[in-house]
Amino acid sequence: LVIDVTLADIEEIGNTITHKFNLPLRITHHRF
């Protein structure tokens, strides 16, 4: 399986993941 991913796609995916896990990560950091 070969996937051609451009830099823009990587940034978009990264921003989406960051947005989705932003609150959970903050909670985790506050817990520790």
N, C-alpha and C positions, 0 to 999 in steps of 0.2 A: 504493500500500500504506500503510494507516494503522494504526499500532500504538499502542494506549493503554497507556502504562506508568506505573504509580504510583510514588511516591517509594520505597515499600517494595521494589518490584521492582528499581528502580535500585540501591538499597543492597545487595540480595541478590546481584545480578549483580556489583556492584563487589567485594563480599566474596569471592565465588567466584573472580573473576579474580585478586584479590590473593592468595588462598590458593594458587591454582595456580601463579602466577608468583613467589611469595615467594622460594623458594630460587634460581631462575635469576637474579632481580634482585639478590639478595645476592651471588651469585657474580660477576655483572657488575660490581657496585660494587667488590668486592674486587680484581678484575682491573685496574680503572682507578684 
